[in-house]
Amino acid sequence: METAHLHSDNDTWAPSGIAFRGDELLSTSDRNDLKPIDASGDRFRDVLSVGDDLYAITTNRSPRGEGPSDDHLIKLSPKL
């Protein structure tokens, strides 16, 4: 058994989606001290890297969601 590279220790940061983008590891979570890539206020649940774009789904309709009331499929593209 190997030691985990990343763990939530005594805090639960609720990772729900994870993907690699090149050498970067992307994770959707409820943790605020990770490097954010979007500030929309949506509650992200999964992420997928396709080419230069990222696709993410939200679950804002969850009772715990604090963002907009509708769920979304969001495409994030780099500025050219």
A tleap script that builds the chain and sets N, CA, C and O, in Angstrom:
source leaprc.protein.ff14SB
mol = sequence {
  NMET GLU THR ALA HIE LEU HIE SER ASP ASN
  ASP THR TRP ALA PRO SER GLY ILE ALA PHE
  ARG GLY ASP GLU LEU LEU SER THR SER ASP
  ARG ASN ASP LEU LYS PRO ILE ASP ALA SER
  GLY ASP ARG PHE ARG ASP VAL LEU SER VAL
  GLY ASP ASP LEU TYR ALA ILE THR THR ASN
  ARG SER PRO ARG GLY GLU GLY PRO SER ASP
  ASP HIE LEU ILE LYS LEU SER PRO LYS CLEU
}
set mol.1.N position { 0.844 -1.168 0.000 }
set mol.1.CA position { 0.000 0.000 0.000 }
set mol.1.C position { 0.893 1.237 0.000 }
set mol.1.O position { 1.899 1.291 0.707 }
set mol.2.N position { 0.511 2.227 -0.802 }
set mol.2.CA position { 1.274 3.469 -0.879 }
set mol.2.C position { 0.530 4.589 -0.166 }
set mol.2.O position { -0.700 4.601 -0.121 }
set mol.3.N position { 1.289 5.532 0.391 }
set mol.3.CA position { 0.709 6.701 1.038 }
set mol.3.C position { 0.051 7.589 -0.014 }
set mol.3.O position { 0.600 7.782 -1.099 }
set mol.4.N position { -1.100 8.119 0.299 }
set mol.4.CA position { -1.821 8.996 -0.631 }
set mol.4.C position { -1.018 10.269 -0.894 }
set mol.4.O position { -0.367 10.791 0.011 }
set mol.5.N position { -1.064 10.769 -2.128 }
set mol.5.CA position { -0.383 12.016 -2.481 }
set mol.5.C position { -1.150 13.229 -1.959 }
set mol.5.O position { -0.554 14.276 -1.705 }
set mol.6.N position { -2.449 13.097 -1.798 }
set mol.6.CA position { -3.306 14.192 -1.359 }
set mol.6.C position { -4.443 13.603 -0.540 }
set mol.6.O position { -5.049 12.610 -0.943 }
set mol.7.N position { -4.730 14.191 0.580 }
set mol.7.CA position { -5.831 13.707 1.407 }
set mol.7.C position { -6.441 14.884 2.156 }
set mol.7.O position { -5.844 15.959 2.218 }
set mol.8.N position { -7.620 14.686 2.720 }
set mol.8.CA position { -8.334 15.786 3.368 }
set mol.8.C position { -8.056 15.888 4.860 }
set mol.8.O position { -8.626 16.747 5.532 }
set mol.9.N position { -7.191 15.027 5.392 }
set mol.9.CA position { -6.822 15.066 6.799 }
set mol.9.C position { -8.084 15.018 7.651 }
set mol.9.O position { -8.923 14.139 7.454 }
set mol.10.N position { -8.234 15.938 8.588 }
set mol.10.CA position { -9.427 15.955 9.443 }
set mol.10.C position { -10.554 16.798 8.858 }
set mol.10.O position { -11.679 16.772 9.358 }
set mol.11.N position { -10.248 17.550 7.790 }
set mol.11.CA position { -11.271 18.355 7.112 }
set mol.11.C position { -11.786 17.584 5.909 }
set mol.11.O position { -11.010 16.938 5.204 }
set mol.12.N position { -13.068 17.646 5.673 }
set mol.12.CA position { -13.618 17.029 4.474 }
set mol.12.C position { -13.737 18.089 3.405 }
set mol.12.O position { -14.457 19.071 3.588 }
set mol.13.N position { -13.045 17.914 2.291 }
set mol.13.CA position { -13.119 18.884 1.207 }
set mol.13.C position { -13.927 18.361 0.048 }
set mol.13.O position { -13.984 19.000 -1.003 }
set mol.14.N position { -14.550 17.220 0.213 }
set mol.14.CA position { -15.572 16.684 -0.687 }
set mol.14.C position { -15.196 16.696 -2.162 }
set mol.14.O position { -15.916 17.284 -2.969 }
set mol.15.N position { -14.074 16.055 -2.540 }
set mol.15.CA position { -13.800 15.966 -3.973 }
set mol.15.C position { -14.841 15.081 -4.647 }
set mol.15.O position { -15.186 14.022 -4.123 }
set mol.16.N position { -15.337 15.501 -5.789 }
set mol.16.CA position { -16.374 14.711 -6.457 }
set mol.16.C position { -16.028 14.399 -7.901 }
set mol.16.O position { -16.543 13.425 -8.452 }
set mol.17.N position { -15.190 15.177 -8.520 }
set mol.17.CA position { -14.766 14.929 -9.883 }
set mol.17.C position { -13.284 15.198 -9.992 }
set mol.17.O position { -12.767 16.092 -9.321 }
set mol.18.N position { -12.590 14.445 -10.821 }
set mol.18.CA position { -11.145 14.603 -10.929 }
set mol.18.C position { -10.705 14.263 -12.348 }
set mol.18.O position { -11.244 13.343 -12.963 }
set mol.19.N position { -9.732 14.998 -12.868 }
set mol.19.CA position { -9.224 14.749 -14.218 }
set mol.19.C position { -7.819 15.321 -14.325 }
set mol.19.O position { -7.484 16.294 -13.649 }
set mol.20.N position { -7.008 14.722 -15.168 }
set mol.20.CA position { -5.705 15.279 -15.493 }
set mol.20.C position { -5.829 16.147 -16.728 }
set mol.20.O position { -6.575 15.832 -17.656 }
set mol.21.N position { -5.093 17.237 -16.727 }
set mol.21.CA position { -4.953 18.108 -17.905 }
set mol.21.C position { -3.466 18.347 -18.060 }
set mol.21.O position { -2.897 19.208 -17.389 }
set mol.22.N position { -2.838 17.593 -18.937 }
set mol.22.CA position { -1.374 17.639 -19.027 }
set mol.22.C position { -0.789 17.141 -17.722 }
set mol.22.O position { -1.073 16.021 -17.298 }
set mol.23.N position { 0.036 17.975 -17.074 }
set mol.23.CA position { 0.617 17.579 -15.796 }
set mol.23.C position { -0.139 18.170 -14.606 }
set mol.23.O position { 0.325 18.064 -13.470 }
set mol.24.N position { -1.300 18.794 -14.850 }
set mol.24.CA position { -2.113 19.357 -13.777 }
set mol.24.C position { -3.225 18.388 -13.388 }
set mol.24.O position { -3.823 17.735 -14.243 }
set mol.25.N position { -3.491 18.305 -12.102 }
set mol.25.CA position { -4.597 17.503 -11.594 }
set mol.25.C position { -5.732 18.451 -11.244 }
set mol.25.O position { -5.567 19.336 -10.404 }
set mol.26.N position { -6.880 18.272 -11.880 }
set mol.26.CA position { -8.049 19.113 -11.639 }
set mol.26.C position { -9.020 18.357 -10.749 }
set mol.26.O position { -9.220 17.154 -10.921 }
set mol.27.N position { -9.617 19.053 -9.809 }
set mol.27.CA position { -10.583 18.424 -8.917 }
set mol.27.C position { -11.729 19.383 -8.648 }
set mol.27.O position { -11.515 20.575 -8.427 }
set mol.28.N position { -12.942 18.858 -8.666 }
set mol.28.CA position { -14.081 19.659 -8.223 }
set mol.28.C position { -14.274 19.341 -6.753 }
set mol.28.O position { -14.248 18.179 -6.345 }
set mol.29.N position { -14.469 20.384 -5.964 }
set mol.29.CA position { -14.606 20.168 -4.522 }
set mol.29.C position { -15.293 21.355 -3.876 }
set mol.29.O position { -15.525 22.383 -4.512 }
set mol.30.N position { -15.611 21.194 -2.604 }
set mol.30.CA position { -16.212 22.272 -1.821 }
set mol.30.C position { -15.164 23.024 -1.013 }
set mol.30.O position { -15.511 23.788 -0.112 }
set mol.31.N position { -13.909 22.821 -1.318 }
set mol.31.CA position { -12.823 23.429 -0.554 }
set mol.31.C position { -12.463 24.780 -1.164 }
set mol.31.O position { -12.325 24.880 -2.383 }
set mol.32.N position { -12.310 25.812 -0.353 }
set mol.32.CA position { -12.040 27.155 -0.871 }
set mol.32.C position { -10.566 27.513 -0.944 }
set mol.32.O position { -10.225 28.544 -1.524 }
set mol.33.N position { -9.673 26.698 -0.376 }
set mol.33.CA position { -8.264 27.084 -0.401 }
set mol.33.C position { -7.473 26.409 -1.516 }
set mol.33.O position { -6.248 26.523 -1.557 }
set mol.34.N position { -8.159 25.706 -2.424 }
set mol.34.CA position { -7.517 25.197 -3.619 }
set mol.34.C position { -7.539 26.288 -4.682 }
set mol.34.O position { -8.330 27.225 -4.577 }
set mol.35.N position { -6.693 26.190 -5.700 }
set mol.35.CA position { -6.628 27.215 -6.744 }
set mol.35.C position { -7.876 27.144 -7.618 }
set mol.35.O position { -8.057 26.171 -8.349 }
set mol.36.N position { -8.740 28.156 -7.556 }
set mol.36.CA position { -9.971 28.120 -8.365 }
set mol.36.C position { -9.694 28.454 -9.829 }
set mol.36.O position { -8.789 29.229 -10.138 }
set mol.37.N position { -10.481 27.860 -10.725 }
set mol.37.CA position { -10.389 28.211 -12.146 }
set mol.37.C position { -11.666 28.883 -12.632 }
set mol.37.O position { -11.751 29.298 -13.788 }
set mol.38.N position { -12.668 28.991 -11.746 }
set mol.38.CA position { -13.928 29.627 -12.099 }
set mol.38.C position { -14.518 30.246 -10.839 }
set mol.38.O position { -14.460 29.643 -9.768 }
set mol.39.N position { -15.079 31.431 -10.956 }
set mol.39.CA position { -15.637 32.125 -9.797 }
set mol.39.C position { -17.123 32.399 -9.977 }
set mol.39.O position { -17.621 33.424 -9.510 }
set mol.40.N position { -17.841 31.497 -10.648 }
set mol.40.CA position { -19.254 31.724 -10.946 }
set mol.40.C position { -20.165 31.512 -9.742 }
set mol.40.O position { -21.305 31.976 -9.742 }
set mol.41.N position { -19.678 30.820 -8.723 }
set mol.41.CA position { -20.532 30.498 -7.584 }
set mol.41.C position { -21.270 29.182 -7.747 }
set mol.41.O position { -21.988 28.755 -6.842 }
set mol.42.N position { -21.100 28.529 -8.900 }
set mol.42.CA position { -21.736 27.238 -9.123 }
set mol.42.C position { -21.084 26.174 -8.242 }
set mol.42.O position { -19.923 26.298 -7.853 }
set mol.43.N position { -21.848 25.129 -7.936 }
set mol.43.CA position { -21.341 23.987 -7.176 }
set mol.43.C position { -20.933 22.910 -8.178 }
set mol.43.O position { -21.779 22.160 -8.666 }
set mol.44.N position { -19.645 22.834 -8.483 }
set mol.44.CA position { -19.135 21.902 -9.482 }
set mol.44.C position { -19.077 20.488 -8.932 }
set mol.44.O position { -18.678 20.274 -7.787 }
set mol.45.N position { -19.481 19.513 -9.759 }
set mol.45.CA position { -19.494 18.118 -9.337 }
set mol.45.C position { -18.593 17.233 -10.163 }
set mol.45.O position { -18.152 16.198 -9.662 }
set mol.46.N position { -18.295 17.580 -11.402 }
set mol.46.CA position { -17.416 16.771 -12.225 }
set mol.46.C position { -16.735 17.656 -13.254 }
set mol.46.O position { -17.247 18.717 -13.610 }
set mol.47.N position { -15.582 17.215 -13.728 }
set mol.47.CA position { -14.803 17.979 -14.696 }
set mol.47.C position { -14.211 17.013 -15.720 }
set mol.47.O position { -13.862 15.878 -15.397 }
set mol.48.N position { -14.107 17.490 -16.965 }
set mol.48.CA position { -13.542 16.692 -18.048 }
set mol.48.C position { -12.690 17.615 -18.905 }
set mol.48.O position { -13.141 18.691 -19.297 }
set mol.49.N position { -11.472 17.206 -19.198 }
set mol.49.CA position { -10.573 17.972 -20.057 }
set mol.49.C position { -10.632 17.397 -21.470 }
set mol.49.O position { -10.395 16.207 -21.679 }
set mol.50.N position { -10.955 18.266 -22.443 }
set mol.50.CA position { -11.022 17.859 -23.852 }
set mol.50.C position { -10.258 18.896 -24.668 }
set mol.50.O position { -10.719 20.026 -24.825 }
set mol.51.N position { -9.101 18.520 -25.182 }
set mol.51.CA position { -8.282 19.477 -25.922 }
set mol.51.C position { -7.889 20.635 -25.023 }
set mol.51.O position { -7.371 20.425 -23.926 }
set mol.52.N position { -8.134 21.863 -25.483 }
set mol.52.CA position { -7.831 23.056 -24.690 }
set mol.52.C position { -8.968 23.449 -23.753 }
set mol.52.O position { -8.809 24.356 -22.936 }
set mol.53.N position { -10.106 22.781 -23.858 }
set mol.53.CA position { -11.297 23.165 -23.104 }
set mol.53.C position { -11.511 22.273 -21.881 }
set mol.53.O position { -11.028 21.143 -21.813 }
set mol.54.N position { -12.248 22.819 -20.929 }
set mol.54.CA position { -12.714 22.057 -19.775 }
set mol.54.C position { -14.229 22.072 -19.790 }
set mol.54.O position { -14.844 23.097 -20.083 }
set mol.55.N position { -14.823 20.946 -19.477 }
set mol.55.CA position { -16.264 20.856 -19.325 }
set mol.55.C position { -16.549 20.484 -17.875 }
set mol.55.O position { -15.873 19.628 -17.305 }
set mol.56.N position { -17.538 21.120 -17.286 }
set mol.56.CA position { -17.888 20.845 -15.890 }
set mol.56.C position { -19.404 20.799 -15.760 }
set mol.56.O position { -20.120 21.498 -16.477 }
set mol.57.N position { -19.884 19.972 -14.844 }
set mol.57.CA position { -21.311 19.940 -14.529 }
set mol.57.C position { -21.492 20.432 -13.103 }
set mol.57.O position { -20.601 20.307 -12.263 }
set mol.58.N position { -22.667 20.993 -12.850 }
set mol.58.CA position { -22.963 21.530 -11.526 }
set mol.58.C position { -24.169 20.817 -10.921 }
set mol.58.O position { -24.968 20.209 -11.633 }
set mol.59.N position { -24.286 20.899 -9.609 }
set mol.59.CA position { -25.481 20.414 -8.904 }
set mol.59.C position { -25.945 21.511 -7.960 }
set mol.59.O position { -25.937 21.345 -6.740 }
set mol.60.N position { -26.343 22.614 -8.532 }
set mol.60.CA position { -26.814 23.748 -7.741 }
set mol.60.C position { -28.169 23.485 -7.095 }
set mol.60.O position { -28.522 24.149 -6.120 }
set mol.61.N position { -28.930 22.536 -7.615 }
set mol.61.CA position { -30.251 22.247 -7.049 }
set mol.61.C position { -30.163 21.448 -5.767 }
set mol.61.O position { -31.178 21.225 -5.107 }
set mol.62.N position { -28.967 21.011 -5.403 }
set mol.62.CA position { -28.766 20.294 -4.147 }
set mol.62.C position { -29.166 21.195 -2.980 }
set mol.62.O position { -28.958 22.406 -3.049 }
set mol.63.N position { -29.730 20.637 -1.920 }
set mol.63.CA position { -30.101 21.468 -0.772 }
set mol.63.C position { -28.927 22.224 -0.172 }
set mol.63.O position { -29.121 23.265 0.454 }
set mol.64.N position { -27.714 21.717 -0.352 }
set mol.64.CA position { -26.532 22.382 0.191 }
set mol.64.C position { -25.951 23.411 -0.762 }
set mol.64.O position { -25.079 24.184 -0.366 }
set mol.65.N position { -26.407 23.442 -2.001 }
set mol.65.CA position { -25.858 24.366 -2.985 }
set mol.65.C position { -26.109 25.812 -2.609 }
set mol.65.O position { -27.203 26.164 -2.167 }
set mol.66.N position { -25.101 26.648 -2.781 }
set mol.66.CA position { -25.231 28.064 -2.450 }
set mol.66.C position { -25.129 28.948 -3.684 }
set mol.66.O position { -25.137 30.174 -3.570 }
set mol.67.N position { -25.036 28.343 -4.854 }
set mol.67.CA position { -24.888 29.115 -6.080 }
set mol.67.C position { -26.218 29.343 -6.764 }
set mol.67.O position { -27.267 29.305 -6.121 }
set mol.68.N position { -26.180 29.581 -8.069 }
set mol.68.CA position { -27.417 29.763 -8.841 }
set mol.68.C position { -28.336 28.553 -8.687 }
set mol.68.O position { -27.871 27.469 -8.334 }
set mol.69.N position { -29.608 28.719 -8.942 }
set mol.69.CA position { -30.577 27.658 -8.665 }
set mol.69.C position { -30.645 26.575 -9.738 }
set mol.69.O position { -31.165 25.493 -9.464 }
set mol.70.N position { -30.145 26.817 -10.941 }
set mol.70.CA position { -30.223 25.827 -12.011 }
set mol.70.C position { -28.906 25.075 -12.163 }
set mol.70.O position { -27.833 25.620 -11.906 }
set mol.71.N position { -29.004 23.811 -12.585 }
set mol.71.CA position { -27.820 23.023 -12.890 }
set mol.71.C position { -27.338 23.376 -14.294 }
set mol.71.O position { -28.128 23.767 -15.154 }
set mol.72.N position { -26.029 23.232 -14.514 }
set mol.72.CA position { -25.444 23.634 -15.805 }
set mol.72.C position { -24.398 22.639 -16.278 }
set mol.72.O position { -23.775 21.942 -15.477 }
set mol.73.N position { -24.217 22.585 -17.594 }
set mol.73.CA position { -23.033 22.022 -18.211 }
set mol.73.C position { -22.265 23.234 -18.710 }
set mol.73.O position { -22.764 23.996 -19.539 }
set mol.74.N position { -21.051 23.409 -18.206 }
set mol.74.CA position { -20.280 24.616 -18.473 }
set mol.74.C position { -19.035 24.260 -19.274 }
set mol.74.O position { -18.344 23.289 -18.966 }
set mol.75.N position { -18.756 25.052 -20.300 }
set mol.75.CA position { -17.519 24.907 -21.082 }
set mol.75.C position { -16.600 26.072 -20.728 }
set mol.75.O position { -16.980 27.235 -20.861 }
set mol.76.N position { -15.402 25.755 -20.281 }
set mol.76.CA position { -14.403 26.759 -19.965 }
set mol.76.C position { -13.299 26.661 -21.013 }
set mol.76.O position { -12.700 25.600 -21.190 }
set mol.77.N position { -13.033 27.757 -21.702 }
set mol.77.CA position { -12.021 27.793 -22.757 }
set mol.77.C position { -10.968 28.822 -22.424 }
set mol.77.O position { -11.274 29.844 -21.810 }
set mol.78.N position { -9.705 28.567 -22.825 }
set mol.78.CA position { -8.666 29.569 -22.574 }
set mol.78.C position { -8.872 30.777 -23.462 }
set mol.78.O position { -9.402 30.672 -24.567 }
set mol.79.N position { -8.442 31.934 -22.961 }
set mol.79.CA position { -8.496 33.145 -23.788 }
set mol.79.C position { -7.420 33.053 -24.856 }
set mol.79.O position { -6.280 32.688 -24.571 }
set mol.80.N position { -7.779 33.377 -26.060 }
set mol.80.CA position { -6.812 33.317 -27.169 }
set mol.80.C position { -6.260 34.669 -27.483 }
set mol.80.O position { -5.435 34.804 -28.387 }
savepdb mol mol.pdb
quit
